[in-house]
Amino acid sequence: MSVKTITACVLAWLIPGGGHFYLSRWKRGATFLAVILVLFLLGVALDGRLFGWTPTCFGILKFFDGISNGVFYFVSRIIGLGEGSITSFGYEYGNTFLYTAGLLNMLLVVDAFDIAEGRKR
């Protein structure tokens, strides 16, 4: 694995679409950035919760899914977004949008890996 591949994967995790920008896949990177940003913002707007570290089986999965959103997760936690209210009507929908954004970004990391390794055009 080359430095280019590692850099592309780290950038793809930190900034959705960042790995594709680094690999000069501008349209793909912009599309992925827009899609994941919209999913993330919808999740936060619908009172979804960004979970912190909880040492239980599902707590760990929720935490890793949250940090899969990269910089969006960290900035939102710092400024106090994503607290979520379980009594809110949109809570479960918001969580679903946030989970989808995180998991989709992990797929983008794999896609950036494949492009950087020359497995995909």
C-alpha positions as CSV (number, residue, x, y, z in Angstrom):
1,M,0.0,0.0,0.0
2,S,1.4,3.3,-1.1
3,V,1.5,6.7,0.6
4,K,-1.0,7.9,-2.1
5,T,-3.5,5.2,-1.1
6,I,-3.2,5.9,2.6
7,T,-3.6,9.7,2.0
8,A,-6.6,9.1,-0.2
9,C,-8.3,6.9,2.4
10,V,-7.6,9.3,5.3
11,L,-8.9,12.3,3.3
12,A,-12.0,10.3,2.2
13,W,-12.7,9.6,5.8
14,L,-12.1,13.1,7.1
15,I,-13.9,15.0,4.4
16,P,-16.5,13.1,2.4
17,G,-15.4,13.1,-1.2
18,G,-11.9,14.4,-0.1
19,G,-10.2,11.2,-1.3
20,H,-11.8,11.6,-4.7
21,F,-10.7,15.2,-4.9
22,Y,-7.2,14.1,-4.0
23,L,-7.3,11.5,-6.8
24,S,-8.6,14.2,-9.3
25,R,-12.1,12.7,-9.5
26,W,-13.7,16.1,-9.2
27,K,-17.3,15.3,-10.2
28,R,-17.4,12.2,-8.2
29,G,-16.0,14.0,-5.1
30,A,-18.4,16.9,-5.4
31,T,-21.3,14.6,-5.8
32,F,-20.4,12.5,-2.8
33,L,-19.6,15.6,-0.6
34,A,-23.1,17.0,-1.5
35,V,-25.0,13.8,-0.8
36,I,-23.3,13.0,2.5
37,L,-23.6,16.7,3.6
38,V,-27.3,16.7,2.9
39,L,-27.9,13.4,4.7
40,F,-25.9,14.6,7.7
41,L,-27.7,18.0,7.8
42,L,-31.1,16.3,7.5
43,G,-30.2,14.0,10.4
44,V,-29.1,16.8,12.6
45,A,-32.2,18.9,11.6
46,L,-34.5,16.0,12.5
47,D,-33.0,15.8,16.0
48,G,-30.9,12.8,15.3
49,R,-28.2,12.0,17.9
50,L,-24.5,11.8,17.4
51,F,-23.4,9.2,19.9
52,G,-20.3,9.4,22.0
53,W,-18.3,6.5,23.3
54,T,-20.5,4.0,25.1
55,P,-18.8,0.6,26.0
56,T,-21.7,-1.6,24.9
57,C,-22.1,-3.6,21.7
58,F,-24.5,-1.2,20.0
59,G,-22.9,1.8,21.7
60,I,-19.6,1.1,20.0
61,L,-21.2,0.5,16.6
62,K,-23.1,3.8,16.9
63,F,-20.0,5.7,17.9
64,F,-17.9,4.3,15.0
65,D,-20.8,5.1,12.6
66,G,-20.8,8.6,13.9
67,I,-17.1,9.2,13.5
68,S,-17.4,7.8,10.0
69,N,-18.8,11.1,9.1
70,G,-15.4,12.6,9.7
71,V,-15.1,16.3,10.2
72,F,-18.9,16.8,10.2
73,Y,-19.1,14.7,13.4
74,F,-16.3,16.4,15.2
75,V,-17.4,20.0,14.3
76,S,-21.0,19.2,15.3
77,R,-20.0,17.7,18.6
78,I,-17.8,20.8,19.4
79,I,-20.6,23.3,18.6
80,G,-23.3,21.3,20.4
81,L,-25.3,19.9,17.5
82,G,-26.5,16.4,17.3
83,E,-27.6,16.1,20.9
84,G,-30.9,14.6,19.7
85,S,-34.1,14.4,21.7
86,I,-35.8,11.0,22.1
87,T,-39.2,12.8,22.5
88,S,-38.8,14.6,19.2
89,F,-41.0,13.3,16.3
90,G,-38.0,13.2,14.0
91,Y,-35.5,11.5,16.3
92,E,-35.6,8.0,14.7
93,Y,-35.6,9.5,11.2
94,G,-32.7,11.8,12.1
95,N,-30.7,8.9,13.5
96,T,-31.4,6.9,10.3
97,F,-30.1,9.8,8.1
98,L,-27.0,10.1,10.3
99,Y,-26.3,6.3,10.2
100,T,-26.7,6.3,6.4
101,A,-24.3,9.2,6.0
102,G,-21.7,7.5,8.1
103,L,-22.0,4.1,6.4
104,L,-22.0,5.7,3.0
105,N,-18.8,7.6,3.8
106,M,-17.1,4.3,4.7
107,L,-18.1,3.0,1.3
108,L,-16.5,6.0,-0.2
109,V,-13.3,5.3,1.7
110,V,-13.3,1.8,0.1
111,D,-14.0,3.4,-3.3
112,A,-11.1,5.8,-2.9
113,F,-8.9,2.9,-1.9
114,D,-9.8,0.9,-5.0
115,I,-9.2,3.9,-7.3
116,A,-5.8,4.7,-5.7
117,E,-4.7,1.1,-6.0
118,G,-5.7,1.0,-9.7
119,R,-8.4,-1.5,-9.2
120,K,-11.1,0.9,-10.5
121,R,-11.1,3.6,-13.2
